[in-house]
Amino acid sequence: MGTKVYKAIFMLIGIFSLGYMIYGIGVEDLWLNIQKTGIWFVPVIGSWLVIYILNAFAFKAVIHEPGHPRTDLSFLSVLKLTISGYAINYITPFVALGGEPYRIMELKPRLGIHKATSSVLLYSLMHMFSHVVFWVVSIGLILAVIPVNSIMLAGCGLMLAISLLLGFWFIRVYKKGFTVSTVNLLSRVPLIGKKAKIFAREKEETLHEIDNQIRIFYADRRSRFYSSLVLEFVARVVGCLEIYFTAFAIGLDMSLTEALIVSSASSLFANLIFFFPMQLGTREGGLALALKSVGLPAAGGIFIGVVMRIREIVWIMIGLALMGKKGVAQHEGPVEKDGELSYAHQSAESKRRVW
């Protein structure tokens, strides 16, 4: 009953936010921009179906563990969670703080709270880690393709420094865990520190178990780790097609390489200012700067940004509709009585590696 109530709350928030977004842009402006994009709006929407399919395969690789049949979820149920989770993330101010709790609640009846939480955290980390890899690859393309001046060279240096720092942090998280250190850090923050300490004491066993599963994924399931990373990276590359198709619709002479550079540079700018709902204003600014850097009119960034918002609205509607469907546990059959997965089979050698 609790899960159903929370799902209803998420849906109500989503419907309200979606209505506000449509009202803010204006129905007439939405329709005019769709008409201006023309037939190219279809591949823009379709490219994101491909992206979500790749995301779902990556998420499934994280969830599934050989020897644990309960973790072998159907692809369609994982795809549903993927799309609906991202739909919620689109409408929440802070990235990944809306869809992730929803995914955990959906997976919990099937996998138990430890496995559900660690799987969602691992996938979110992988999704962000692939972004860092994408930025590093883009830096190489920028230096190889675009004549760079001192300002662009400094920008590439900043992007590389941020990417390397984040990459180091991600590897450290995969080796040592995430939840215990995060709660310990929060316990030192004024106002919330006391509550964080109480939470750490009460949930100590749960936090250590979640961190242990994160370490196991990197130490013992390395092939799935890399397959998930590759799938997420490919999804990032496919995402460039949205910019390419939109640019083609308005007559911009943009190559696929330039689309990749524009996507990478604009996403870095938007993620540096990540707390705006739907990245209001930051995306258009990032697109304009990125287009100018490759020698294209900066004004095209406004139109591309609007088309991207329309695409988001379409997929938000699809995601909210999928939230009304049966949950993962209902699709996959009855769950084990205790709802948790046992890791007693883990070898002593494996435990030494992950600890």
C-alpha angles and dihedrals in degrees: 000000000000092000091051091051093050091046089053090050091051090049093049091049090047094050092047093047092046091052091049091051093050090047091049094052095037127237092245093052090047091054094045091053092047089052091048091052089049121176090351089074088074095062089042089060092038094052088063092054086059090048093051091048090054090046090051093051088050091049091048090051088056095047101044118084122184109242093030108088091181089068094055096096121179115263093237093056090051091047090053091052091047096053096040092046092053090045089059091046091055092060100043121087096229117055115249095003096106110037096043097063088047092053091048091052091050094048097041098081089052103038106018126247097282097052094037092052096044092047093051092045092048093050092047090050091048091049090054094041090055088055090057091050089048091054092050092051089048091055089058091050092049092052092045100044110026126063099239128209127199093274093052091045090053090048091052089049091052091048091049093049092050091046094050093048092049092045091053090049093050093051090049090052092050091051100041107021134248117234101063094048091045094052090046089053092049090051088067094052116102118249095014099044096091093051091046091054091051090048091049092053094046096044100033095121093046093049092050091048092052091048090048091055090049090054092046091055092057098036103038106021099047095145091057090045092057095039090053091048093049092049092050091047092051088050088056090052092048088052089068089069089072090063092042094052093045092048090050090052092059095041101257112153097227127158124214090250091054090048089055092050092048091048093050097045095045092047091052090053092047093047092051086063097038102153100080116101108251086356089279110207095349095081095052091047092050092048092049092051092045093049091050090051091059093046099260128126110279090215089072088070091071093056094043089050092052092050089050090053091051089051089051091051091052092050092043088058090049091047093050090049090052090052088067091060125092116292126248094263091052091050096046101044134244120347129226115273097249093039092221132107119233120229096185089116091067111119123243089241090054091050092051091052096050096042 
